C-alpha cells in the first residue's frame, strides 16, 4: 500500500530529529552512505588531476584543492552519510512498528478478542512448553 509523499516527508523529518540518525557507532547506514558517496570526490579529483597533468600544470593538486566545485564534491560522503543515517532511523522505526504488530497478532492468535479467554492454540503452546520443561 503506497504512502503519500506527505507521510514520507513527515517520517523523514521526524527521523532527522532522532539522535540515532547521527550515531556513527550504532547506525551502520551512516558508514554505508559515506562509502556510497566516496567515489564521487575520488573520480572528480582523479579526472581533474589527470587533465591538469596533461596540460603540464606545475602543481595540479594545489589547484584542485582551491577549486570550489571540488570542495562541493568532497562533501558528498558526508551528505550521503547523513542522508543514509536518517533513512536508517526511518527503517529502524518501521521495524519497531512491524514488531509491535507481530506481537499484537500473537496475542490475538492466542486469545479470543470478544471474551479475552485463551483458545486452543494457547493451550497447545502452554502444554508443549510444559512437556518440554518436564523432559
C-alpha positions in Angstrom: 0.0 0.0 0.0 1.8 3.1 -1.2 2.2 6.0 1.2 1.7 9.6 0.3 4.6 11.9 -0.2 3.4 14.0 2.7 3.6 11.0 5.1 7.1 10.0 3.8 8.4 13.6 4.3 6.9 13.7 7.8 8.7 10.4 8.6 11.9 11.7 7.2 11.8 14.9 9.2 10.9 13.1 12.4 13.9 10.7 11.8 16.1 13.7 11.1 15.5 14.8 14.7 16.4 11.5 16.2 19.8 11.1 17.8 20.2 7.6 16.3 20.3 9.2 12.8 23.7 10.7 13.6 25.2 8.0 15.9 28.2 6.7 14.0 28.8 3.9 16.4 25.4 2.3 16.2 23.9 3.3 12.8 25.7 1.3 10.1 23.7 3.2 7.4 25.9 6.2 8.0 29.0 4.2 7.0 27.2 2.8 4.0 26.2 6.3 2.9 29.8 7.6 3.3 31.2 4.7 1.3 28.4 5.2 -1.3 29.4 8.9 -1.6 33.2 8.3 -1.7 33.5 7.5 -5.4 32.2 11.0 -6.4 35.2 13.0 -5.0 37.7 10.3 -5.9 36.6 10.3 -9.5 36.4 14.0 -9.9 39.7 14.7 -8.2 41.4 12.0 -10.3 40.0 13.3 -13.5 40.8 16.9 -12.6 44.4 15.8 -11.7 44.8 13.8 -15.0 43.6 16.7 -17.1 45.7 19.3 -15.3 48.8 17.0 -15.5 48.2 16.6 -19.3 48.3 20.4 -19.5 51.7 20.4 -17.6 50.5 22.4 -14.6 53.2 22.9 -12.0 51.1 21.9 -9.0 47.8 20.3 -10.1 46.9 19.1 -6.6 47.1 22.6 -5.2 44.9 23.9 -7.9 42.4 21.1 -7.5 42.1 21.8 -3.7 41.5 25.5 -4.4 38.6 24.8 -6.9 35.2 25.4 -5.2 33.5 22.7 -7.2 35.9 20.1 -5.8 35.0 21.1 -2.3 31.4 20.6 -3.2 32.3 17.1 -4.4 34.4 16.4 -1.3 31.4 17.0 0.9 29.4 14.3 -0.8 30.4 11.4 1.5 29.2 13.5 4.5 26.0 14.4 2.8 25.3 10.8 1.8 26.3 9.6 5.3 23.8 12.0 6.8 21.0 11.1 4.4 21.6 7.3 4.8 21.8 7.7 8.6 18.4 9.4 8.6 17.0 6.7 6.3 18.4 4.1 8.7 16.4 5.7 11.5 13.2 5.5 9.3 13.9 1.8 8.8 14.5 1.2 12.5 11.1 2.9 13.3 9.4 0.8 10.6 11.0 -2.4 12.1 9.7 -1.4 15.5 6.2 -0.9 14.2 6.3 -4.3 12.4 7.5 -6.0 15.6 4.7 -4.3 17.6 2.1 -5.5 15.0 3.5 -9.1 15.2 3.3 -9.0 19.0 -0.3 -7.8 18.7 -1.1 -10.6 16.2 0.5 -13.2 18.5 -1.8 -12.1 21.3 -4.8 -12.1 19.0 -4.0 -15.6 17.8 -4.0 -17.0 21.4 -6.9 -15.1 22.9 -10.5 -14.6 21.9 -10.9 -10.9 21.2 -14.5 -10.9 22.4 -14.2 -12.7 25.7 -10.4 -12.4 26.4 -10.2 -16.1 27.1 -7.4 -18.3 25.9 -8.1 -20.5 22.9 -6.9 -23.9 21.8 -3.7 -22.5 20.2 -2.7 -21.0 23.6 -3.5 -24.3 25.3 -1.3 -26.3 22.9 1.5 -23.8 23.2 1.4 -23.9 27.0 1.0 -27.7 27.0 4.1 -28.2 24.7 6.1 -25.8 26.9 5.2 -27.7 30.0 6.1 -31.1 28.3 9.4 -29.6 27.2 10.1 -28.4 30.7 9.3 -31.8 32.3 11.5 -33.7 29.8 
